[in-house]
């Protein structure tokens, strides 16, 4: 919080949403976890959700024998939980700006799409 208060831009690649999607079974559990922690979570200015279907995700990730839990069936459940969070707004104040980006595009296209969204949400300031 201190860094944010001092004007530093903070970028995270995971946040409460991953915790909820991977660890809660139902929207009710997600709501309970959020409420249990009160105002502990900082509301992000923007969330970029790189959506990709589970089959494609596993294909891109490659086979890893150490990954026992990341099966197509499990990732479909996780995917549904992300849907619950971002499309149905479990707690709307946590997801005020969600940019849903198709993760199945090329890396360059995904990067360009994210950068375009960042520029439109946070216009660059000119130095004086």
Secondary structure, 3 states (H helix, E strand, C coil): CHHHHCCCCCCCCCCHHHHHHHHCCCHHHHHHHHHHCHHHCCCCCCEEEEECCHHHHHHHHCCCCCCCCCCHHHHHHHHHHHHHHHCCCCCHHHCCCEEEEECCCCHHHHHHHHHHHHHHHCCCCCCC
